[in-house]
Amino acid sequence: MGWVVTEIVPTKDEMCTNFGWGLNEDIRMLMGEIELKEFVVLSKRAQKMEDMYHEKKQAKSKLRDSSKRSMTRSFRAPPLKRAKRTMKEDQLVVSFENRIANRKRH
């Protein structure tokens, strides 16, 4: 019965190896060839590397987005300011124009 348990339950070394191979390739490369035999230490180190990887990726993305925005701004014409009218103002303008037209007819 003892041999069955050792076959089913992985050892610490096997757990660390399996965990390492399950990591994202970029994170695995950042960690390098570290021979960590403690699963807790390995998982904490992997978490730190993953956080650094995501921060670096976000920084590149922000830099790329900001450069795109600055390029599009330099080629765009300045926006024209337009007067905003409410429906009542539009009705007043139309009624005023109608009064002027009626006066000219009479």
N, C-alpha and C positions, 0 to 999 in steps of 0.2 A: 504494500500500500504506500510506502514511503516514496517509491519511484514515481508513482502517479502524481503526487502532490508537487514534486519538483518539476515535472513536465508541464503541469497546468499553470502554476504560479511562477512568473518570471523572477529571476534574481535582480538585485539592484543594478548590476552591470547591464543586464538585458533591458531593464526598464529605461536606463539612461540612453542606451544605444537606440532603442526604438523611439524614444522621445526626440532625440537629436535628428533622426532621419525624418521625423514627421514635421520638422520645422520648415518654414519658408526657406527657399534656397539662399536668398540674400542674407537672411538672418543667420543661417547656418554658416555662411562664409564669413560673416562678421565675427562670429564666435571662434572661428578657426578650428584648429585641431586640439581643442582643450579636452583633456582626459579627466572629466569630472565623474566621480563614482557615486556621489551623493545626489539623489534625485532632487531634493529640495534646493540645493545649491545650483544645480543645473537649470531648474525651472525658473529660479529667480534671475539668474544671469540671462536666460533667454528672454524673460519679460523685459529686462532693462534694454537689451539689444533691440527688441521689437519696438519699444517706445522710441528709442533713438532713431530707428529706421523710419518710423511714421513721422516723427518731427522733421527729419531731413526731407522726406517726400513732400510734406505740407509746405515747407519753406521753399522748395523748388517750384511747387504749384503756385504759391502766392507771388513769387518773383516773376514767373511766366505770365500770370494774369495781370499783374500791375504793368508789365512792359507792353502787353497787348492793349491795355486801356490807354496808356499814354500815347501809343502810336495812333490809335483811332481818334483820340482827342485832337491831335495836331493837324489832322487832315479834314476834320469836320468844320463846317461853317458855324459861326455862333448862332444859337437859336434866336428866332425872332420872337419878340414879345407881342402877344396878341391880347387885345382887350377881351375880357370875358363878360358876356352879357347874360343876364337872366332872361327868362321868358317874358317877364313883365316889361323889361327894358326894350326887348324886341317889339312887343306890342305897342309900346309908346312911340317908338320910332316909326312904325308903320302907320299908326293913326295920325301922327304929326305930318308925315309925307302925304297922306290922303287929304288932310286939311289944306295943305299948300296947293295940292293939285285942284281941289274944289274951288279955292279962291281964284286961281288963275282962269278957271272956266267961266266964272261969273263976272 
